[in-house]
Amino acid sequence: MSAQFSSVPQADILRFAAENPLAWVVPTAAPADAILMPLLMETDAAGTPLSLLGHLPRSAPLIPRLWENPKATCLFLGPHAYVQPSWISKSGWAPTWNFVSLKVTGAITLDDAFTEPAIHALVTHMETRNGSGWTAAEIGPRFDSLLQGIIGFRMQIDSLQPRFKTGQDESGTSRTEIHAALEGHPLQAWMKMP
């Protein structure tokens, strides 16, 4: 993997995970049991990523696999776009795909004590972003029965592997052309222009 795509500032990794919380949770022991779930990255006081907080359906096939072997990989995919040759003025230029992604590996601890805090943290994160002010308390008495169907977890982060392919390998002119062609596309905000 090219270092120019994986050398990503920590602040960008945190922003990416906050803006794109949906990730594949892939148990090492049974990758076919992977499931998409929203996850929140937790940091220490200095902003260093420590763990992922989330929840899983109790009925999901990966639950017994994680009890047996807690190792897992979480795959976050953010904005992405096919970059077509017609956007580039340089002759002989080949199409490519630009994207922003993050792979996180670690060990998952399933624990009922994490369930309610994980839900409240996720709701607060998402509702703060959209400005509604809605809270899980508004579900009312049904909230407790909903919690019975899920289990919270925390994944201690062993490694973070970002891959932000946003045209770093292109000439300044080509990057400017790609940036302009992506007008209004969420990937445009991830392009660092020269």
matplotlib code that plots the C-alpha trace (Angstrom):
import matplotlib.pyplot as plt

x = [0.0, 1.3, 2.4, 0.9, -2.5, -1.9, -0.1, -3.2, -3.2, -4.9, -7.4, -8.5, -8.9, -11.1, -13.2, -13.6, -14.8, -17.2, -18.7, -18.9, -19.8, -21.2, -18.7, -18.4, -17.7, -15.7, -14.9, -11.5, -12.8, -15.7, -15.4, -18.6, -20.6, -19.6, -22.4, -22.8, -23.2, -22.6, -19.5, -18.1, -14.4, -13.3, -10.1, -8.1, -7.8, -5.1, -7.3, -5.5, -7.9, -8.3, -11.4, -14.6, -17.9, -20.9, -23.7, -24.7, -27.9, -27.9, -29.2, -26.4, -24.2, -21.0, -21.9, -20.9, -17.8, -16.8, -17.3, -14.9, -12.4, -12.8, -10.4, -12.1, -11.6, -13.9, -14.0, -15.3, -15.9, -16.6, -17.2, -15.9, -16.2, -15.2, -12.8, -13.4, -10.9, -13.2, -12.5, -8.8, -7.2, -4.1, -4.1, -3.6, -4.9, -6.6, -9.7, -9.4, -11.4, -10.9, -12.1, -11.6, -11.5, -10.3, -9.5, -9.4, -8.3, -8.5, -10.3, -14.0, -15.4, -19.1, -20.7, -24.3, -22.9, -21.9, -25.3, -27.2, -24.1, -23.4, -27.0, -27.0, -23.6, -24.6, -28.0, -26.3, -23.6, -26.1, -28.8, -26.2, -25.0, -28.6, -29.5, -32.8, -32.1, -34.0, -32.9, -33.5, -35.6, -38.3, -38.8, -40.4, -41.2, -40.3, -36.6, -35.9, -37.4, -35.4, -32.2, -32.9, -32.3, -28.8, -25.5, -23.0, -19.3, -16.0, -13.2, -9.7, -7.8, -4.7, -4.1, -5.6, -5.0, -6.4, -6.4, -7.4, -6.9, -7.9, -5.6, -2.4, -0.6, -1.9, -0.3, -1.6, -3.6, -5.2, -6.1, -7.6, -9.7, -10.8, -11.7, -13.8, -15.6, -16.5, -18.3, -21.0, -19.8, -18.7, -15.4, -14.4, -14.1, -11.4, -9.2, -6.1, -5.4, -1.9]
y = [0.0, 3.4, 5.6, 8.6, 7.1, 5.8, 8.8, 10.4, 12.9, 11.6, 14.5, 13.4, 9.8, 11.0, 13.2, 10.4, 7.9, 10.5, 11.4, 7.8, 5.6, 2.7, -0.1, -3.8, -5.7, -8.8, -11.5, -13.0, -16.5, -16.3, -13.5, -14.6, -13.6, -9.9, -7.4, -3.7, -1.6, 2.0, 2.4, 5.3, 5.9, 6.7, 8.6, 9.5, 13.1, 13.9, 12.7, 9.4, 6.6, 3.9, 1.9, 1.5, 1.5, -0.2, -2.8, -5.9, -7.9, -10.8, -13.1, -12.3, -15.3, -13.5, -13.3, -16.9, -16.5, -13.4, -15.1, -17.9, -15.5, -11.8, -10.7, -8.6, -6.1, -3.1, -1.7, 1.9, 3.1, 6.8, 8.8, 7.3, 8.0, 6.7, 9.2, 9.2, 10.1, 12.8, 14.9, 15.0, 17.1, 14.9, 12.4, 8.8, 9.2, 6.0, 5.9, 5.3, 5.1, 7.6, 6.9, 7.4, 4.3, 3.0, -0.5, -1.0, -4.3, -5.3, -7.5, -7.1, -7.3, -8.1, -6.8, -6.0, -3.1, -1.4, -1.8, 1.2, 3.6, 2.6, 3.4, 6.7, 7.7, 6.8, 8.6, 11.7, 11.6, 11.3, 13.6, 16.3, 16.2, 16.7, 19.2, 17.6, 17.2, 13.9, 11.4, 7.7, 8.6, 9.6, 6.0, 5.6, 2.2, 0.3, 1.2, -1.5, -4.2, -3.0, -3.3, -7.0, -7.7, -6.2, -6.4, -3.6, -4.0, -2.2, -3.0, -2.1, -0.8, -2.7, -1.0, 1.7, 1.6, 4.5, 4.6, 7.9, 7.8, 11.3, 12.1, 12.5, 10.6, 13.0, 16.1, 19.4, 20.1, 16.7, 17.1, 20.4, 18.9, 16.0, 18.4, 20.6, 17.5, 16.4, 19.6, 18.9, 15.3, 14.4, 13.1, 16.6, 17.7, 15.1, 16.3, 18.2, 20.6, 21.8]
z = [0.0, -1.0, 2.0, 0.2, 0.7, 4.3, 5.9, 7.3, 10.2, 13.3, 13.2, 9.8, 11.0, 13.9, 11.6, 9.1, 11.7, 13.2, 9.8, 8.6, 11.6, 9.7, 9.4, 8.7, 11.9, 10.7, 13.2, 12.5, 13.2, 10.8, 8.2, 6.5, 9.6, 9.1, 9.8, 9.2, 12.4, 13.5, 15.7, 17.6, 18.0, 21.6, 22.4, 25.4, 26.7, 24.1, 21.2, 20.6, 19.4, 22.0, 21.2, 19.2, 21.0, 19.4, 19.7, 17.9, 17.5, 20.0, 17.3, 14.9, 13.9, 14.8, 18.5, 19.4, 17.2, 19.1, 22.5, 21.2, 19.6, 20.2, 17.4, 14.7, 12.0, 11.4, 7.9, 7.4, 3.9, 3.3, 0.2, -3.0, -6.7, -10.1, -11.7, -15.4, -18.1, -19.5, -16.4, -17.1, -19.9, -20.0, -22.9, -22.2, -18.6, -17.3, -15.1, -11.3, -8.2, -5.4, -1.8, 1.9, 4.1, 7.4, 8.7, 12.5, 14.2, 17.8, 20.3, 21.0, 24.5, 24.6, 27.8, 28.8, 30.8, 27.5, 25.8, 27.1, 27.1, 23.5, 22.4, 24.2, 22.8, 19.3, 19.5, 21.0, 18.2, 15.4, 16.7, 17.6, 13.9, 12.6, 15.3, 16.4, 20.1, 20.1, 22.8, 23.4, 26.5, 24.0, 23.1, 26.5, 28.1, 24.9, 25.3, 27.8, 25.6, 22.6, 24.7, 25.3, 21.6, 21.5, 23.3, 23.6, 22.9, 23.1, 20.8, 22.0, 19.0, 18.1, 14.7, 12.6, 8.8, 6.9, 3.1, 1.7, -2.0, -3.1, -6.0, -4.1, -6.9, -9.7, -11.1, -9.7, -12.9, -12.8, -9.1, -9.8, -12.6, -10.4, -7.5, -9.9, -11.4, -7.9, -7.1, -4.5, -3.9, -0.3, -1.5, -2.6, 1.0, 1.6, -1.2, 0.0, -2.8, -3.6]

ax = plt.figure().add_subplot(projection="3d")
ax.plot(x, y, z, "-o")
ax.set_aspect("equal")
plt.show()
